[in-house]
Amino acid sequence: MEKKPYTITDRRGMESGQEHPEEVCRVCGSKVVHSKQYGKPTMECIKYLKDQIKPSRRFPMLDGPDIDWATAEKIYEIYSVLHTNRQTLERIAERGGFGWGEVSTLAAKYRKIK
């Protein structure tokens, strides 16, 4: 019996040089098949996807919840334009971070000079 070419467009599990892809979970793409139905995740899918997410570095705020480090870097760009004798972003984080009032003041001053 002649093998038919693989026709499904889902290429998850396809390694280079393979004629047919390995069977993978149709929800999360894990090599361990948890679910054979699209859109029907199992707890194993959720655990697998959770393990794939890399936690982002957090930046402390003095009077509120922590923010993402990338957001703090954007705030620091404004801070560095307005303050010549500035601390490093790491040093500000060590001292407790920015305050929300300070961030709003920085934004207002930046809008005026821009």
C-alpha positions, 0 to 999 in steps of 0.5 A: 500500500502506497503512503499518501502525502501528509495533507493536514496544514498543522505542522506542529511536531514536524522536524526537518526531513520528516515526511510525516510529523510526530503526533503532538497535542492539538491544543498546546503543541506538546510532544505528549498528546493530552488532547486530540481535539482542537480547542479542548484543553486538558489540565496537562495542556494548561500545566505545559503552557504554564511551564513555557511562560517565562516570568518577566522581571518585576520592578517594585513600586513604592505605593502600589503593585509591581510593574513589568521591568520593560515599563520601568525602563521606559519610565527611566528614560524620561527620568534620565532626560529630566535628572542629570545626577541620576541613579541607575534603574537597578539602584532605584529598584533597590531603594523601593522603586518609583512612586506613582505620584513621581511617575505622573509628575515625570510624565507631565514634565516630559510632555511640557519639554517635548 
